[in-house]
Amino acid sequence: MTKKSDINNNKIQKYHMVSIFLSYLHMIKNQTSITTKFKNTIWLVFFYHIYI
């Protein structure tokens, strides 16, 4: 049995994660350096796998 509060907390966490994810995507998009993009992409994939 999952409590309603647990479900809400999970939603909040997911929402928070998505907003962070989007801000990182935005950051990557604005960068010109390919190596920085590459590093950030790897970091993002890593981050994504931890939280989902």
C-alpha positions as CSV (number, residue, x, y, z in Angstrom):
1,M,0.0,0.0,0.0
2,T,1.4,3.4,-1.0
3,K,0.2,6.4,1.0
4,K,-1.1,9.4,-0.8
5,S,1.7,11.5,0.7
6,D,4.3,9.2,-0.8
7,I,2.8,9.5,-4.2
8,N,2.8,13.3,-3.9
9,N,6.4,13.3,-2.8
10,N,7.3,11.2,-5.7
11,K,5.6,13.6,-8.1
12,I,7.4,16.5,-6.5
13,Q,10.7,14.8,-6.8
14,K,10.0,13.9,-10.5
15,Y,9.0,17.5,-11.2
16,H,12.1,18.8,-9.5
17,M,14.3,16.4,-11.5
18,V,12.7,17.4,-14.8
19,S,13.2,21.1,-14.1
20,I,16.9,20.5,-13.3
21,F,17.2,18.3,-16.4
22,L,15.7,21.0,-18.6
23,S,17.9,23.7,-17.1
24,Y,21.0,21.5,-17.8
25,L,19.8,20.9,-21.4
26,H,19.4,24.7,-21.8
27,M,22.9,25.2,-20.4
28,I,24.4,22.6,-22.8
29,K,22.5,24.1,-25.8
30,N,24.1,27.5,-25.0
31,Q,27.6,26.2,-24.9
32,T,29.9,26.3,-27.9
33,S,32.6,24.1,-26.8
34,I,32.2,20.5,-28.0
35,T,34.2,18.9,-25.2
36,T,32.1,20.7,-22.6
37,K,29.0,19.6,-24.4
38,F,30.3,16.1,-24.4
39,K,31.2,16.1,-20.7
40,N,27.9,17.6,-19.8
41,T,26.0,15.1,-21.9
42,I,27.7,12.2,-20.1
43,W,27.0,13.8,-16.8
44,L,23.4,14.3,-17.7
45,V,23.0,10.6,-18.8
46,F,24.5,9.6,-15.5
47,F,22.2,11.9,-13.6
48,Y,19.2,10.7,-15.5
49,H,19.9,7.1,-14.7
50,I,20.2,7.8,-11.0
51,Y,16.9,9.6,-10.8
52,I,14.7,7.6,-13.1
